Amino acid sequence: MILTEIEDLDADREWQRLWQADDHQHANYTVTSLAAGAAHYTRLYYLPDEHDVSQYRPSAEEFIPHHLLATGPEGPVAGLALTVEVLPGRRRLSAFGRPLMLVEDRTAPARLRRQAAAAIHTRLQELTERHGAERYHARDYLVGGEISPLTEVMLRHGGVSHHHFTQTVDLRPPAEERFAELRKNFRKILRRPRDGFDLDVVTGRDVTSAHLDTFVRLHLDFYGKTLRTRASWDAILASVRADEGFMVVGRQDGRTVSMAYFAVSERYCLYASGVNDTADYGSGLSHRVLWRAMEHARALGCVRFELGEQLYLGMYPDLPEKFRAIGHFKAGFSNTTAVRLDVFSAGVEAR
């Protein structure tokens, strides 16, 4: 097994070959989505006790690339986007601020996948020691219901895992079947005509900076403050321009009242950000926007659509009620809740 470091994921043909072979392709880990993650930190509310990974932090001062690719006799077997994240007074390993995620060719023999994971784990340990980094955090999407070889080797070396849930939609059934799975009042909202209302999907061929400016304005009007840096907004625009993202825009009588951004790969679509005009909040705009996004993602060939984390009362009793309300809304689109593992390298005490 040969392990090499890659400086530029977008330009490396072998990395692109591995990405194409991966049967998951989570949209958070496309090149442009990683750039968006580097510019905007999202707190992990479902890990409230893990302060070093869930507390707010500023954007990193620098991301030093050490992307890894493990290659066997027939080509790339596994790899991951990897950076040393330089923060004030601390360093950690991450994928541009996001948890590490193993990209795999699952058609490779199991022994080669294990060898690749072992080689990657060894390099992660080396980089942790070399940079004096904190314990690192990997995310396992449990493809096929199995833990990944990297999760296996991390746990065998003293790591621990914490599970969480996310609401997903299987896009493979036809629209009428998926529509039937919607919550009853969702179906009523979507069937009900809304006079003067139009929805547009904005892709790389037609997105402009004006779309982004409108998105920024809606966010500011709704929240009353700026939640994203300009670099983060620009990264969203770059993602759409590269067709690794798209927007859905809702207009009422020509006035923009709803916008949402979706990160996308060839197989996966993720609801990343959305906002409604405060005057129209609660009027069913999000229902229409998300249903339109699902239809567009399916047309692109995606098989999975992720709405985001699902936080249950018994597991997170101290979280504000708004998070459970958001989870209830997400569940109206799908009866499918997927489990994920957040895996931490040795040194984390089990809770």
N, C-alpha and C positions, 0 to 999 in steps of 0.2 A: 504494500500500500504506500503510495507516494502522497505526502501532504505538502501542499504549496500555499503560499500567501498571494492574494490578489489585491491589487491596489484599486482597480476600477471595475466594479461589477458589470457596469453597462457595456464596457468595451471588451470584456473577456469572453471569448467564444465558448470555452469549456464551461464557464459558469452558466451561460445562457443555455447551453445544452442540458446541464443538470436541472435548471429551472423548468425547462420544457418537459423533462422526464418526471418531475414531481407531480403526483396526482392530487395535490391539495392546492398549492399556489395561493396561500393566503394573501389577500390584497394589501395587508399591512406591510408586506415585505417586497413589493416591487421597488425598483430603484427610486422612482419619484415619491412613492409613499414613505420610504425610509427618510428621504430628504424632508418631507413634511414632519415626520416624527422628530427629526433633529431640531426643528425649529419650534416645536410645541410639546410641552410635557403634559401628559395626562395622568392624573393621580389614579392609583389602583385602589379604589374604595373597598374592594372586597378583601384587601389585606391590611386592615386598619392597624394591626399590631406590628407590621413590618415597617417601622418608621423610616429605615434607610431606603426603602423602595417606594413608599407610598406618600411620604411627606412632600409638600411642594418644594420644588427646587428650580433655580433659574436654568436657562439653557446653558449647555456646556460651553466652556471657553474654547474647547477644541475637541475634535473627534479624530483620533489617530487610527487609520485603517489597518486591520490585520485580517481581512476576510480570508477564510480557509476553504480549501478545496481538496478533498481526498479522492485520488484516482486509482482505479484498479486496472487489470490487464485490458479490459474492454472499454474503459473510459471512466468518466466521473461517477462516483458512487454516492457521495454525500458532501455537504459543506454548509457553511453558514456565513451570513453577513456579520462581521465582528469589528468593533471599534473599541479603542481605549478612550473612555469618556473622561475628559479632564474637567473637573468641577472645582470650585474654590475649596482648597484644603483637602480634597479627596479625589480618588480615581476609582473607576469601576469599568468592568467589561459590559458592553451592551451592543445592540444593533442600532446605532445612532440614537440611543436613548430608549429604545424598546427592548423587551426581553429577547434573548437569543432564541433563534428557531432553526432547527435542523431541516435542511432541504435535502431530500433523498430521491434516489432512483430505487423504488421499492421492488423493481424487477430484478435487481442485482441479487446474487446469492446471499443468504442470511449471514454467512461467515464473513463475507466482504463488508457487509453493512456494519457488523460488529467491529471488525478491524478498523473501519473508517471512523466509527464513533470513538473507539479507544484512542486512536491517533489524535483526533480533535480534542478529546478530553485532556490528554497529556499536554497539548499546546495551550489549552486554556489555563491549566495549572501553572505552566511556565510563565505565561504572560501575567497572571495574577501575582506571582512572586516577583517578577522583574519590575513591575510597575507599582508594587505595593498596593494593589487594588483590593477593594472590598469583595466579599463573596459575590459571585455572579448569579444571575437569574435567567433561567431558560423557560420557554413556554412550549408545552407539548399539546398539540391539537388532537392527539389520540386517533390518528388516521386509522381506519379499519378497526377501531376499538382497542388498539394495542398501544402500549407505551413505546416510544422510539428507542433505538439503541443508545442514543445519548442520555436519555432519562435513565435507562438501565444502568449505565456505567456511573453516572452521577450518584445514583442511590446506593450502588455497591461501594462507593468511596465515601459514604457518610452523609450524602446530601439528604434533604427532606423535600416533601412535596405538599402543596396545598391545592385543593381542587376548587374550582368555581364553575359557574354555569353561564351559558350565553344562548340567546334566542336565535334560532336559525330557521330558514325556509328552504326546503328542497324544491328547486326550480324545474325539475325534470317533468313532473306531471303537467298536463295541459291546464290552461288558465281556468277552465270551468271547475276542475277538481280542486285547484288551489283556492279558488273563490269560495267554494263550498266549505273549506276549512276555516274561513274567517269567522270571527265572532259575529253573532247575529246583527248587532247594531252597526258593525263595520260594513256588512253587506248592505244595510239600509242606506248608510251614508254614501257609499260608492254608487248605488243605483239611482240615488236622488239627483236629478239634474240641478246644476247650479248656474243660473243665468249669468252670462257675462264673464264666466270663469274659463281660463285656458291654461293648459299645461304644456311646457316645452322642455325637451331634453336638449341640453347644451353639451356638445362634444368638442373634440379638438379642432375640428374644421370650422366651427363657428363661434368659439368662445373668444371674448374680448376682455380687455381690462375693465370695461364698463360693467360687465357681469360681476366681476370681483368687487368693484366699488359698491354696487348695489347690495351684495352679500354683506360687506363690511358695515354698511349703513344699517341694514336690518338687524345685525347682531348688536350694534351699539344702541339702537332704539329699544331693543327688547331687554337687554341686560343692564343698560344704563352705564356701562363701562366697557373698556376694551379687554377682551379675554385672550386675544391672540396677538403676537407680534406681527409687524409688517412682513418679516421674513416668512412667517408661517402662512400668511395669506398668499404671498407670492409663490410658495411651494405648492399650494392648492392649485393655483392657476397653471403652474408648470405641469402638474399631474394631469390636468384636463387636456392641456395642449399636447401632451405625449400619449393621449388616449389610454392612460392608466388611471383615469378618473372621469367622471361626468357630473354635471349638475342637472337638477330638475328645478324649473322655475314655474311658479304659479302666479298668474296675473288675474286680478279682478277688475274688469272694465278698463284694461290696459295698465293698471297700476300693479307693480310687483308686490305681492303680499306673502310670498313663501319661497324659500330657496333651500336647497339641500345639496350637499356634496357627497359623492359615493366613490370610494377607492375601488379599483377593479383590476383583476388579472384575467387571463383567458378562462379561468374556471371558478373564480370566486369574486363576489361583490360584497362590500362592507359599507354599511351606513355610517359615515364618518362624522358628519356635522349637518345640522339643519336648524332653521329658525323661521318663525312666522311673524308677520306684522302684529303688533300688540293689539290693534283694533279688531283683528280677525282671529285672535287666539281662541282655541276651543271650538272653532266652527267646522272642524273636519278637514282642514287643509292638509295636515300631516298624513292622514289616511290616504288621501288622493295622491299626494306626492310619493309616498312609499309604494303604493300599488303600481304607479307608473314606472318607478325605478325598477321594481321587480320584473315588470314586463320587458323593459329595455335590457336589463342584465341577462334575462333568458334569451333575448334575441341576439345578444353578443356571444352566446354559447356558455355562459356561466351555469353551473349546476348547484351552487350554494349561494345563499344570501344571508348575511349576518346582520341582525338588528342591534346587537350589543349585549352587555352583561345583564344577567337576570339575578337579582338580589332578593333572597327569601327572608321573611321576617324572623324565623327561628335562628337563622345563621348570623344575621346582622341586625340585632334588635336596637342598636344605638344609632343607626343611620337615619337621617331625616326621612320623613314620610314621602317626600317628593320622589325619592329613588324607588320606593315600592310602587308608587303611582306610575312612574315611567315603565317599570317592569310589567305592570298589569297591562299597560298600553301595548307593549311589544308582544306580549303573549296573545293578543287578539289577532295577530297575523299568522300564527303558527302554533301547532301542537307539538313542535319539535324543540326540545331544549337539550343542548349538547353540553357535555362536561369537558373541561380543560384542566390541565395540570400546570401549576406554576412550580418549577423545580429550582431549589437553591443549593448551591454547592456546599460542601462540608463546612460546618461552623454554625449553621442555623439550628437553634433548639426547636424541637417539635412542640407545637402548641395544641 
